[in-house]
């Protein structure tokens, strides 16, 4: 997923060179939330520095599909973290496996 949605082959012409090898044959998802709902990942890793990216809706969606969703909110500083440990645990009913890059 990048800032424009899921990295798919239908976007190949507009992708930067370093992203092209990661493009898959899949329907386009316009948002991170849509990608989580469609792909049902077991783990999400945040390294974008976009604070709040891992919303309640996303964590709850992860929890529907995984007994213990893996949430890695690695961006620093804390204000740029995708979510906090408290949010991950509250929104997953205490079931998330969480790691952060912030103290």
TIMI-2910 file (N, C-alpha, C, CB; in pm, 1 decimal, decimal comma, always signed):
<rs>
+----------+----------+----------+----------+----------+----------+----------+----------+----------+----------+----------+----------+------+
!      n_x !      n_y !      n_z !     ca_x !     ca_y !     ca_z !      c_x !      c_y !      c_z !     cb_x !     cb_y !     cb_z ! resn !
+----------+----------+----------+----------+----------+----------+----------+----------+----------+----------+----------+----------+------+
!    +84,8 !   -116,8 !     +0,0 !     +0,0 !     +0,0 !     +0,0 !    +89,5 !   +123,3 !     +0,0 !    -96,6 !     -0,3 !   +121,9 !  Unk !
!    +54,0 !   +219,2 !    -83,2 !   +122,9 !   +348,1 !    -80,5 !    +18,8 !   +457,8 !    -60,2 !   +204,9 !   +371,8 !   -212,2 !  Unk !
!    +55,8 !   +581,0 !    -77,9 !    -35,2 !   +692,0 !    -52,4 !   -155,7 !   +695,0 !   -146,3 !    +39,4 !   +821,2 !    -63,6 !  Unk !
!   -150,0 !   +622,3 !   -255,5 !   -260,4 !   +620,3 !   -352,0 !   -340,4 !   +490,8 !   -347,0 !   -206,8 !   +641,0 !   -492,0 !  Unk !
!   -309,8 !   +404,0 !   -251,4 !   -384,2 !   +279,3 !   -237,6 !   -296,9 !   +157,3 !   -258,7 !   -498,9 !   +276,6 !   -334,8 !  Unk !
!   -360,6 !    +45,6 !   -288,2 !   -291,5 !    -80,5 !   -307,8 !   -202,6 !    -74,2 !   -431,8 !   -392,1 !   -195,4 !   -319,8 !  Unk !
!    -82,5 !   -127,2 !   -421,8 !    +11,7 !   -127,8 !   -535,1 !    -24,3 !   -247,1 !   -623,8 !   +163,2 !   -136,0 !   -485,9 !  Unk !
!    -94,0 !   -217,7 !   -733,2 !   -142,9 !   -322,2 !   -823,9 !    -96,0 !   -296,6 !   -966,4 !   -296,5 !   -330,0 !   -819,6 !  Unk !
!   -100,2 !   -401,3 !  -1047,4 !    -49,4 !   -391,9 !  -1184,6 !   -127,5 !   -294,1 !  -1271,0 !    -51,8 !   -527,4 !  -1249,0 !  Unk !
!   -253,7 !   -271,4 !  -1238,8 !   -331,3 !   -175,7 !  -1318,9 !   -279,7 !    -32,7 !  -1301,1 !   -479,8 !   -182,7 !  -1280,5 !  Unk !
!   -196,1 !     -8,6 !  -1202,0 !   -135,5 !   +122,8 !  -1179,2 !     +9,2 !   +127,8 !  -1225,6 !   -143,2 !   +159,2 !  -1032,1 !  Unk !
!    +56,0 !    +25,7 !  -1294,6 !   +197,2 !    +11,1 !  -1330,0 !   +256,4 !   +135,7 !  -1395,5 !   +214,1 !   -106,2 !  -1422,1 !  Unk !
!   +184,0 !   +196,6 !  -1487,3 !   +235,8 !   +313,0 !  -1559,7 !   +263,4 !   +432,3 !  -1468,2 !   +137,8 !   +353,9 !  -1667,5 !  Unk !
!   +186,5 !   +444,6 !  -1361,8 !   +202,3 !   +560,7 !  -1273,3 !   +291,8 !   +532,6 !  -1152,0 !    +66,4 !   +606,8 !  -1225,4 !  Unk !
!   +334,6 !   +408,1 !  -1135,3 !   +418,0 !   +373,2 !  -1019,9 !   +562,9 !   +413,9 !  -1040,4 !   +410,3 !   +223,9 !   -992,5 !  Unk !
!   +627,9 !   +453,1 !   -930,9 !   +771,7 !   +478,8 !   -935,6 !   +842,6 !   +346,3 !   -957,5 !   +821,9 !   +548,6 !   -804,8 !  Unk !
!   +956,9 !   +351,6 !  -1017,7 !  +1031,3 !   +232,0 !  -1057,8 !  +1050,4 !   +132,7 !   -943,5 !  +1166,1 !   +271,9 !  -1112,6 !  Unk !
!  +1085,2 !   +181,2 !   -824,8 !  +1112,8 !    +90,6 !   -713,5 !   +988,4 !    +18,6 !   -660,9 !  +1176,9 !   +167,1 !   -601,4 !  Unk !
!   +869,8 !    +65,1 !   -697,4 !   +746,2 !     +0,5 !   -653,8 !   +695,2 !   -103,1 !   -753,2 !   +639,9 !   +104,3 !   -630,6 !  Unk !
!   +737,9 !    -95,2 !   -875,9 !   +681,5 !   -179,0 !   -981,8 !   +694,3 !   -328,3 !   -954,9 !   +747,8 !   -146,7 !  -1111,8 !  Unk !
!   +804,5 !   -371,4 !   -896,7 !   +822,2 !   -515,6 !   -873,3 !   +728,1 !   -569,0 !   -764,7 !   +967,0 !   -544,7 !   -834,2 !  Unk !
!   +668,2 !   -479,0 !   -687,8 !   +576,3 !   -521,1 !   -582,0 !   +430,0 !   -520,1 !   -626,2 !   +593,0 !   -431,6 !   -461,7 !  Unk !
!   +403,5 !   -476,3 !   -745,9 !   +265,9 !   -469,2 !   -796,8 !   +211,9 !   -609,0 !   -825,0 !   +259,6 !   -383,0 !   -924,7 !  Unk !
!    +89,8 !   -633,1 !   -781,1 !    +25,1 !   -763,0 !   -799,0 !   -100,1 !   -748,7 !   -884,0 !     -9,8 !   -825,6 !   -663,0 !  Unk !
!   -144,5 !   -859,7 !   -938,4 !   -273,3 !   -864,9 !  -1007,2 !   -380,0 !   -870,4 !   -899,9 !   -283,2 !   -988,3 !  -1105,2 !  Unk !
!   -446,7 !   -761,2 !   -877,2 !   -550,4 !   -755,7 !   -774,8 !   -635,8 !   -634,1 !   -804,0 !   -489,8 !   -749,8 !   -630,2 !  Unk !
!   -758,6 !   -636,5 !   -755,5 !   -844,0 !   -519,8 !   -776,5 !   -790,8 !   -402,7 !   -694,3 !   -991,4 !   -551,1 !   -738,4 !  Unk !
!   -813,8 !   -283,4 !   -743,6 !   -762,7 !   -163,0 !   -679,4 !   -836,8 !   -133,2 !   -550,1 !   -773,2 !    -44,3 !   -773,6 !  Unk !
!   -762,6 !    -96,2 !   -448,7 !   -818,3 !    -48,7 !   -322,1 !   -772,1 !    +95,0 !   -306,7 !   -773,2 !   -138,5 !   -199,1 !  Unk !
!   -865,3 !   +184,5 !   -288,0 !   -832,7 !   +327,0 !   -283,9 !   -786,3 !   +375,1 !   -147,0 !   -951,8 !   +406,8 !   -326,1 !  Unk !
!   -807,1 !   +295,9 !    -42,3 !   -766,5 !   +339,6 !    +91,2 !   -703,1 !   +223,8 !   +167,2 !   -887,3 !   +395,7 !   +169,4 !  Unk !
!   -632,3 !   +256,8 !   +273,0 !   -571,3 !   +154,9 !   +357,8 !   -679,7 !    +69,3 !   +422,6 !   -481,8 !   +219,8 !   +465,7 !  Unk !
!   -788,1 !   +132,1 !   +464,1 !   -900,5 !    +58,8 !   +524,3 !   -955,7 !    -43,0 !   +426,6 !  -1012,1 !   +155,5 !   +568,4 !  Unk !
!   -976,5 !     -2,4 !   +301,4 !  -1026,4 !    -95,5 !   +198,7 !   -928,6 !   -210,6 !   +176,6 !  -1050,7 !    -21,2 !    +65,9 !  Unk !
!   -799,9 !   -180,9 !   +177,3 !   -698,8 !   -285,3 !   +158,2 !   -702,4 !   -385,9 !   +272,2 !   -558,8 !   -223,4 !   +147,1 !  Unk !
!   -716,7 !   -339,3 !   +395,5 !   -724,5 !   -430,4 !   +510,6 !   -849,4 !   -517,3 !   +500,3 !   -725,3 !   -350,9 !   +643,9 !  Unk !
!   -960,8 !   -457,6 !   +463,0 !  -1085,6 !   -533,8 !   +449,4 !  -1075,7 !   -637,8 !   +338,0 !  -1203,0 !   -439,1 !   +421,9 !  Unk !
!  -1009,3 !   -604,4 !   +229,4 !   -999,5 !   -693,0 !   +114,2 !   -895,4 !   -802,6 !   +133,1 !   -966,9 !   -613,1 !     -8,9 !  Unk !
!   -776,8 !   -764,0 !   +180,2 !   -664,2 !   -857,7 !   +188,3 !   -660,3 !   -939,0 !   +316,9 !   -536,1 !   -782,8 !   +174,6 !  Unk !
!   -724,5 !   -889,2 !   +422,8 !   -728,8 !   -957,2 !   +551,5 !   -588,8 !   -996,6 !   +601,5 !   -816,7 !  -1080,8 !   +541,2 !  Unk !
!   -499,2 !   -897,8 !   +617,6 !   -362,8 !   -929,0 !   +660,3 !   -358,2 !   -975,3 !   +806,1 !   -272,9 !   -807,0 !   +641,8 !  Unk !
!   -255,7 !  -1050,7 !   +840,0 !   -234,8 !  -1092,5 !   +978,9 !   -150,2 !   -990,7 !  +1053,3 !   -168,1 !  -1230,8 !   +984,4 !  Unk !
!    -77,5 !   -906,6 !   +979,2 !    +15,1 !   -810,2 !  +1037,7 !    +11,9 !   -681,2 !   +956,4 !   +159,1 !   -867,9 !  +1043,5 !  Unk !
!    +16,0 !   -568,6 !  +1026,1 !    +34,6 !   -441,3 !   +958,1 !   +155,5 !   -372,7 !  +1022,0 !    -94,7 !   -351,3 !   +967,0 !  Unk !
!   +238,5 !   -314,3 !   +936,3 !   +362,1 !   -250,1 !   +981,4 !   +359,6 !   -105,0 !   +936,3 !   +488,7 !   -323,9 !   +925,9 !  Unk !
!   +366,3 !    -15,6 !  +1032,3 !   +364,7 !   +127,1 !  +1001,6 !   +503,3 !   +186,7 !  +1009,6 !   +271,5 !   +200,7 !  +1095,5 !  Unk !
!   +548,6 !   +241,2 !   +899,2 !   +679,5 !   +308,3 !   +893,8 !   +670,2 !   +438,6 !   +814,0 !   +786,0 !   +214,9 !   +830,8 !  Unk !
!   +549,7 !   +488,8 !   +795,2 !   +528,3 !   +604,1 !   +708,3 !   +542,4 !   +738,9 !   +778,1 !   +393,2 !   +595,2 !   +647,4 !  Unk !
!   +536,3 !   +740,5 !   +910,2 !   +538,0 !   +867,7 !   +981,9 !   +406,3 !   +942,9 !   +971,9 !   +649,0 !   +954,1 !   +929,7 !  Unk !
!   +300,7 !   +874,1 !   +933,9 !   +167,8 !   +934,2 !   +923,0 !    +88,2 !   +898,0 !  +1047,5 !    +94,1 !   +886,4 !   +793,7 !  Unk !
!    +92,0 !   +983,3 !  +1147,0 !    +25,9 !   +957,0 !  +1274,5 !   -121,3 !   +925,1 !  +1260,0 !    +42,0 !  +1074,3 !  +1364,9 !  Unk !
!   -166,1 !   +825,6 !  +1336,7 !   -307,0 !   +789,0 !  +1338,5 !   -354,6 !   +704,3 !  +1223,1 !   -386,8 !   +909,4 !  +1342,5 !  Unk !
!   -264,2 !   +652,0 !  +1142,9 !   -302,7 !   +572,0 !  +1026,6 !   -378,3 !   +444,7 !  +1065,3 !   -179,5 !   +535,6 !   +946,3 !  Unk !
!   -339,3 !   +384,1 !  +1177,5 !   -405,4 !   +261,9 !  +1223,2 !   -523,5 !   +303,2 !  +1311,2 !   -305,5 !   +167,7 !  +1301,7 !  Unk !
!   -638,0 !   +319,8 !  +1248,0 !   -758,6 !   +368,4 !  +1314,2 !   -830,2 !   +255,7 !  +1388,1 !   -852,7 !   +432,6 !  +1212,5 !  Unk !
!   -928,5 !   +294,3 !  +1466,2 !  -1011,6 !   +196,2 !  +1536,5 !  -1074,6 !    +99,0 !  +1437,4 !  -1121,3 !   +266,9 !  +1618,9 !  Unk !
!  -1125,8 !   +149,9 !  +1326,6 !  -1187,9 !    +64,8 !  +1224,9 !  -1088,1 !    -38,3 !  +1170,8 !  -1242,9 !   +151,0 !  +1109,5 !  Unk !
!   -966,2 !     +3,6 !  +1145,8 !   -864,7 !    -87,3 !  +1091,8 !   -827,3 !   -194,1 !  +1193,9 !   -739,5 !     -9,0 !  +1049,3 !  Unk !
!   -803,8 !   -154,7 !  +1317,6 !   -767,6 !   -251,3 !  +1422,0 !   -882,2 !   -349,6 !  +1445,9 !   -731,4 !   -178,3 !  +1553,8 !  Unk !
!  -1004,4 !   -300,5 !  +1448,5 !  -1119,1 !   -389,6 !  +1467,3 !  -1136,6 !   -484,1 !  +1349,0 !  -1246,7 !   -308,0 !  +1487,7 !  Unk !
!  -1110,2 !   -437,1 !  +1229,8 !  -1116,4 !   -522,7 !  +1111,1 !  -1009,1 !   -631,6 !  +1119,6 !  -1098,3 !   -438,6 !   +981,6 !  Unk !
!   -889,1 !   -593,5 !  +1160,9 !   -781,2 !   -691,2 !  +1179,9 !   -822,3 !   -798,0 !  +1281,9 !   -651,5 !   -620,2 !  +1226,2 !  Unk !
!   -889,3 !   -755,6 !  +1388,3 !   -930,0 !   -846,6 !  +1495,6 !  -1038,6 !   -944,2 !  +1448,5 !   -980,3 !   -766,4 !  +1616,5 !  Unk !
!  -1122,3 !   -902,9 !  +1354,9 !  -1224,5 !   -993,4 !  +1299,4 !  -1159,5 !  -1112,9 !  +1230,3 !  -1315,5 !   -918,0 !  +1199,7 !  Unk !
!  -1044,7 !  -1090,0 !  +1168,3 !   -981,3 !  -1192,9 !  +1085,7 !   -865,3 !  -1264,4 !  +1153,5 !   -933,0 !  -1131,7 !   +958,9 !  Unk !
!   -823,4 !  -1216,8 !  +1270,0 !   -707,2 !  -1273,3 !  +1338,3 !   -732,6 !  -1277,3 !  +1488,1 !   -579,9 !  -1191,8 !  +1307,2 !  Unk !
!   -706,6 !  -1391,3 !  +1551,2 !   -722,0 !  -1400,8 !  +1696,2 !   -629,5 !  -1300,4 !  +1765,1 !   -692,0 !  -1544,8 !  +1745,0 !  Unk !
!   -507,4 !  -1290,0 !  +1715,3 !   -408,0 !  -1198,5 !  +1770,6 !   -347,0 !  -1116,1 !  +1657,6 !   -297,8 !  -1276,2 !  +1847,8 !  Unk !
!   -414,3 !  -1007,6 !  +1617,1 !   -359,6 !   -925,8 !  +1508,3 !   -224,4 !   -865,7 !  +1548,5 !   -458,9 !   -813,4 !  +1470,0 !  Unk !
!   -132,7 !   -864,5 !  +1455,6 !     +1,0 !   -811,2 !  +1480,2 !     +4,5 !   -667,1 !  +1430,6 !   +111,2 !   -898,0 !  +1410,0 !  Unk !
!    +30,0 !   -575,0 !  +1523,2 !    +27,1 !   -432,4 !  +1493,2 !   +163,8 !   -374,0 !  +1527,1 !    -87,0 !   -359,6 !  +1572,5 !  Unk !
!   +238,3 !   -333,1 !  +1426,8 !   +369,3 !   -270,9 !  +1447,9 !   +360,7 !   -124,6 !  +1404,9 !   +482,0 !   -346,5 !  +1368,2 !  Unk !
!   +348,8 !    -36,3 !  +1501,1 !   +343,2 !   +108,5 !  +1475,7 !   +482,7 !   +163,8 !  +1505,1 !   +231,6 !   +180,7 !  +1564,7 !  Unk !
!   +568,8 !   +164,1 !  +1405,0 !   +711,5 !   +187,5 !  +1426,2 !   +759,6 !   +330,7 !  +1404,9 !   +787,2 !    +99,8 !  +1337,3 !  Unk !
!   +673,6 !   +418,6 !  +1358,7 !   +717,2 !   +555,8 !  +1329,3 !   +747,5 !   +635,5 !  +1456,2 !   +610,4 !   +628,0 !  +1247,9 !  Unk !
!   +846,5 !   +721,7 !  +1444,4 !   +887,9 !   +812,4 !  +1551,1 !   +874,4 !   +955,6 !  +1503,0 !  +1033,2 !   +783,4 !  +1595,9 !  Unk !
!   +858,8 !  +1052,1 !  +1590,4 !   +835,2 !  +1040,3 !  +1733,8 !   +692,9 !   +992,6 !  +1761,0 !   +860,6 !  +1174,5 !  +1803,6 !  Unk !
!   +653,8 !   +987,0 !  +1886,5 !   +522,5 !   +936,0 !  +1925,0 !   +409,6 !  +1004,9 !  +1848,9 !   +501,8 !   +953,3 !  +2074,3 !  Unk !
!   +421,9 !  +1133,8 !  +1823,5 !   +316,7 !  +1207,7 !  +1751,6 !   +297,5 !  +1157,0 !  +1609,1 !   +350,0 !  +1356,4 !  +1748,5 !  Unk !
!   +397,4 !  +1087,5 !  +1555,2 !   +389,6 !  +1034,2 !  +1418,8 !   +354,9 !   +884,8 !  +1416,6 !   +522,0 !  +1057,2 !  +1346,5 !  Unk !
!   +338,3 !   +824,2 !  +1534,1 !   +307,2 !   +680,6 !  +1541,1 !   +169,9 !   +652,7 !  +1481,3 !   +312,7 !   +630,6 !  +1687,1 !  Unk !
!   +158,2 !   +539,5 !  +1415,5 !    +33,6 !   +500,4 !  +1348,4 !    -80,0 !   +478,1 !  +1448,3 !    +55,8 !   +373,3 !  +1266,1 !  Unk !
!    -48,1 !   +429,7 !  +1567,2 !   -141,7 !   +420,0 !  +1679,0 !    -59,5 !   +396,5 !  +1804,7 !   -247,5 !   +305,2 !  +1657,0 !  Unk !
!   -122,4 !   +406,1 !  +1918,3 !    -52,8 !   +380,6 !  +2044,1 !    -78,9 !   +236,8 !  +2089,3 !    -97,8 !   +481,3 !  +2153,4 !  Unk !
!     +0,4 !   +191,0 !  +2184,7 !    -22,3 !    +57,5 !  +2241,3 !   -161,3 !    +51,6 !  +2304,3 !    +87,1 !    +22,3 !  +2346,8 !  Unk !
!   -196,5 !   +154,9 !  +2376,7 !   -328,6 !   +158,1 !  +2441,5 !   -440,4 !   +142,4 !  +2338,9 !   -347,2 !   +289,6 !  +2519,7 !  Unk !
!   -430,0 !   +215,7 !  +2228,4 !   -532,9 !   +205,4 !  +2124,6 !   -537,4 !    +64,3 !  +2066,4 !   -507,1 !   +308,1 !  +2012,8 !  Unk !
!   -422,1 !     +9,3 !  +2033,5 !   -418,2 !   -125,0 !  +1974,3 !   -481,8 !   -227,6 !  +2067,4 !   -273,3 !   -165,7 !  +1942,3 !  Unk !
!   -450,0 !   -220,5 !  +2196,1 !   -505,5 !   -316,3 !  +2291,4 !   -654,5 !   -293,3 !  +2315,1 !   -430,4 !   -308,1 !  +2423,4 !  Unk !
!   -695,1 !   -167,7 !  +2329,4 !   -837,9 !   -138,7 !  +2351,7 !   -922,0 !   -180,6 !  +2231,7 !   -858,7 !    +11,3 !  +2380,1 !  Unk !
!   -877,5 !   -144,2 !  +2112,4 !   -956,2 !   -170,3 !  +1992,3 !   -955,5 !   -317,0 !  +1950,7 !   -904,9 !    -86,2 !  +1879,3 !  Unk !
!   -863,0 !   -396,8 !  +2004,4 !   -858,8 !   -539,5 !  +1972,3 !   -904,7 !   -624,6 !  +2090,5 !   -717,3 !   -580,2 !  +1930,4 !  Unk !
!   -966,6 !   -561,3 !  +2188,4 !  -1010,5 !   -630,0 !  +2310,8 !   -894,7 !   -701,3 !  +2379,7 !  -1121,4 !   -730,7 !  +2278,4 !  Unk !
!   -777,1 !   -639,1 !  +2377,5 !   -659,7 !   -693,2 !  +2445,6 !   -587,8 !   -804,1 !  +2371,3 !   -699,3 !   -743,3 !  +2577,7 !  Unk !
!   -624,1 !   -828,7 !  +2245,8 !   -568,5 !   -942,9 !  +2172,4 !   -452,9 !   -909,0 !  +2079,0 !   -676,0 !  -1007,1 !  +2093,4 !  Unk !
!   -424,7 !   -781,6 !  +2058,4 !   -319,0 !   -743,6 !  +1964,2 !   -180,8 !   -783,2 !  +2016,6 !   -323,6 !   -592,5 !  +1937,2 !  Unk !
!    -94,7 !   -815,0 !  +1924,0 !    +48,9 !   -826,4 !  +1950,3 !   +104,7 !   -695,3 !  +1896,7 !   +116,8 !   -957,1 !  +1880,8 !  Unk !
!   +160,4 !   -613,1 !  +1984,3 !   +195,8 !   -476,4 !  +1948,2 !   +344,1 !   -449,8 !  +1969,2 !   +113,4 !   -377,5 !  +2029,0 !  Unk !
!   +401,1 !   -375,0 !  +1877,8 !   +537,3 !   -322,3 !  +1894,2 !   +538,9 !   -180,8 !  +1839,5 !   +644,1 !   -412,6 !  +1821,3 !  Unk !
!   +621,8 !    -96,8 !  +1902,0 !   +631,0 !    +40,9 !  +1854,4 !   +776,1 !    +83,0 !  +1843,4 !   +554,9 !   +136,0 !  +1947,5 !  Unk !
!   +796,1 !   +190,4 !  +1771,3 !   +929,0 !   +247,9 !  +1759,4 !   +944,1 !   +366,1 !  +1852,7 !   +956,8 !   +289,9 !  +1615,7 !  Unk !
!   +837,4 !   +397,3 !  +1926,1 !   +837,9 !   +511,5 !  +2017,3 !   +839,5 !   +462,1 !  +2161,1 !   +715,3 !   +602,7 !  +1992,6 !  Unk !
!   +895,0 !   +544,2 !  +2250,1 !   +898,7 !   +505,5 !  +2392,2 !   +759,2 !   +502,8 !  +2453,6 !   +987,9 !   +601,9 !  +2471,2 !  Unk !
+----------+----------+----------+----------+----------+----------+----------+----------+----------+----------+----------+----------+------+
</rs>
